[in-house]
Amino acid sequence: MTRDEVHRLMRGALKHSRHGQRDALMIRLAFEHGLRVSELVGLRWTAVELSTHELRITRAKGSLNGTHPLQGETVRALKRYQRESGRTGGLIFVNEREAPVSADGFRRALHRLSERVLGVKWHPHALRHACGVHLINQGVDLRTVQQYLGHINIQNTVAYTALTGRPFERLRF
């Protein structure tokens, strides 16, 4: 999944999803911070520091926790969601019954949305993978990507370096 496809998904969520603002924000955070679905649905408002533009991430699967900078548009989206949902504490993402959005619920929503918008049924982990690939393609060094994604073993990060497109066209001998 490419950055442009992620942005199409976010726009599609706003247009086609019953909970468009929430779903678009979930997609944005999963992509921008390389979150696993369990990490995403478990995010709490206490992890978000809007004044300093920081997100404290508690990683799953024995990965390393970290603090990430929040992009300006993400801060604005979080503030807008907070204002319109009236939620300032507890879990960030809840359903209409104020129950937590489940990992399976987000998976199903992403399946439906991605099939409708992109014609492909994507899984939430594709957003994490897209984050890693995007960072590598932007020239971020492997150790920084490793730390950003919380990988203990760099071999887990190397998977994001798979060549895409036609990378050898630029080579000159």
Buried (B, 14 or more C-beta within 10 A) or exposed (E): BEBEBBBBBBBBBEEEBEBBBBBBBBBBBBBBBBBBBBBBBBBEBEBBBBEEBBBBBEBEEEBEEBEBEBEEEBBEBBEEBBEEBEBEEEBBBBEEEEEBBBBEBBBEBBBEBBEBBBEEEBBBEBBBBBBBBBBBBEEEEBEEBBBBBBBEEEEBBBEBEEEEEEEEEEEEE
